[in-house]
Amino acid sequence: MGQKFLIELDKVSKSYGSLCAISSLDLRVARGEIVGILGPNGAGKSTAMRLAVGFIPSDSGKISLANYDVAHEPLSARKTLGYLPEGMPLWGSMRVLAFLRNIAALRGVARAKRSSVISRVVSDLSLQDVLNRPIDVLSKGYRRRVGLAQALLHDPAVLILDEPTDGLDPNQKHTLRAMIRAISPRKGILLSTHALDEVEALCDRVLILHRGRVVATGSPRELAAKAPKQGVGSALERAFRAATV
């Protein structure tokens, strides 16, 4: 099945002037694993995601996707990557099928394979009923599905999702989370979130960031087991509050 880890960040740091956004971050994601980055606003989640996908350079450390060094082999690394940014801008006036055809071409999917590739992703994400609709008229839940579809067209080994269900209603969240879980055995998935229920529903492991540093890590169950005995909220919520004080 290839290399053990599909996503690796080794001692990665990033500062903006005197502000340390990420400090010596270690993170590994294996195939078939969903790892979440959890933290309050300003914790460094978005910076960590942008570093992982190569949008911004690190000050130190090494980042690899599917064994390709993001700094020194950026094109090879990006070919292994599917990315869903937070609030992803889509070409709103374009119909869903036309959008997916354009993205498949941009991703280098061979012309002879595009129809079958698009059909596979459409089936996986249940987009059949909206293929001929402009993206602008879709519900937010369907727009997030279209965003996930574009990230999956080239069947990447690595999937990085920034707040994948943010702003969705409970039914939409449940549906999209089930879809992410269904594709996870074939991929290494890293996601950022501020939602504790997302961690419990999706993540095999979680890193809690606070002021750019990892302050706790483990499975949701392990983190909940470390929670203070007193206090309101779920055990995971109490563990999160204790870690980010």
Residue pairs with C-beta under 8 A, 6 or more apart in sequence:
1 31
2 31
2 66
2 67
2 157
3 66
3 67
4 30
5 28
5 29
5 30
5 64
5 188
6 29
6 30
6 31
6 65
6 66
6 80
6 157
6 158
6 187
6 188
7 27
7 28
7 29
7 35
7 52
7 64
7 65
7 158
7 160
7 188
7 190
8 27
8 28
8 29
8 62
8 63
8 64
9 25
9 26
9 27
9 28
9 48
9 51
9 52
9 61
9 62
9 63
10 26
10 61
10 62
10 63
11 24
11 25
11 26
11 60
11 61
11 62
12 22
12 24
12 25
12 26
12 27
12 51
12 58
12 60
12 61
12 62
12 63
13 20
13 22
13 23
13 24
13 25
13 58
13 59
13 60
13 61
14 20
14 21
14 22
14 47
14 51
14 56
14 58
14 59
15 21
15 59
20 211
20 212
21 44
21 47
21 212
22 44
22 47
22 48
22 51
22 58
22 212
23 212
23 213
24 61
24 213
25 48
25 51
25 61
25 214
26 214
27 35
27 37
27 48
27 52
27 190
27 207
28 35
29 35
29 158
29 188
29 189
29 190
30 188
31 157
31 185
31 186
31 187
31 188
32 184
32 185
32 186
32 187
32 188
33 184
33 188
33 189
33 204
33 205
34 180
34 181
34 184
34 189
34 190
34 191
34 202
34 203
34 204
34 205
35 189
35 190
35 191
35 203
35 204
35 205
35 206
35 207
36 190
36 191
36 192
36 193
36 198
36 199
36 202
36 203
36 205
36 206
36 207
37 45
37 48
37 49
37 190
37 191
37 192
37 193
37 206
37 207
37 209
38 45
38 192
38 193
38 194
38 196
38 199
38 206
38 207
38 208
38 209
38 240
39 45
39 194
39 208
39 209
39 210
39 244
40 194
40 210
40 244
41 194
42 211
43 209
43 210
43 211
43 212
43 244
44 209
44 211
44 212
44 213
45 162
45 192
45 193
45 194
45 209
46 86
46 162
46 192
47 56
47 212
48 192
48 209
49 85
49 160
49 162
49 190
49 192
50 56
51 57
51 58
51 63
52 63
52 65
52 70
52 160
52 190
53 70
53 78
53 81
53 83
53 160
54 63
54 70
54 71
54 74
54 77
54 78
57 71
58 71
62 69
62 71
63 69
63 70
63 71
64 70
64 77
65 77
65 78
65 80
65 81
65 158
66 77
66 80
66 157
66 158
68 76
68 77
68 80
69 77
70 77
79 108
79 154
79 156
80 156
80 157
80 158
81 156
81 158
81 159
81 160
82 151
82 152
82 154
82 156
82 158
82 159
82 160
83 151
83 159
83 160
83 161
83 162
84 144
84 147
84 148
84 151
84 159
84 160
84 161
84 162
84 164
85 162
86 162
86 163
86 166
86 192
87 163
87 166
88 147
90 99
90 135
90 143
90 146
90 147
91 99
91 102
91 135
92 134
92 135
92 136
93 134
93 135
93 136
94 102
94 134
94 135
95 131
95 132
95 133
95 134
95 135
96 127
96 130
96 131
96 132
96 133
96 135
96 138
96 146
97 118
97 131
97 132
99 135
99 146
99 150
100 118
100 121
100 122
100 146
100 149
100 150
100 153
101 114
101 118
103 150
103 153
104 114
104 117
104 118
104 153
104 154
105 111
105 114
107 153
107 154
108 154
109 117
109 153
109 154
117 153
117 154
117 155
118 153
121 127
121 149
121 152
121 153
122 128
122 131
122 149
124 152
124 179
124 182
124 183
125 145
125 148
125 149
125 152
125 179
126 145
126 175
126 179
127 142
127 145
127 146
127 149
130 138
130 142
130 146
135 143
135 146
138 146
139 172
140 167
140 168
140 172
141 168
141 169
141 171
141 172
141 175
141 176
144 164
144 165
144 168
144 172
144 176
145 176
145 179
148 161
148 164
148 176
148 179
148 180
151 159
151 161
152 159
152 183
156 187
157 186
157 187
157 188
158 187
158 188
158 189
158 190
159 183
159 187
159 188
159 189
159 190
160 189
160 190
160 191
161 180
161 189
161 190
161 191
161 192
162 191
162 192
163 191
163 192
163 193
163 194
164 176
164 180
164 191
164 193
165 172
165 173
165 176
165 177
165 193
165 195
165 198
166 193
166 195
168 176
173 198
177 198
177 201
177 202
180 189
180 191
180 202
181 202
191 198
191 202
191 203
193 199
196 234
196 236
196 237
196 240
199 206
199 220
199 236
200 220
200 236
203 219
203 220
204 219
205 217
205 218
205 219
206 217
206 218
206 219
206 220
206 223
207 214
207 216
207 217
208 214
208 215
208 216
208 217
208 223
208 240
208 243
208 244
209 215
210 243
210 244
215 243
215 244
216 223
216 226
216 239
216 243
218 226
220 236
223 236
223 239
223 240
223 243
224 234
224 235
224 236
224 239
225 235
226 239
226 242
227 235
227 236
227 237
227 238
227 239
227 242
228 238
228 239
228 242
231 238
231 241
233 241
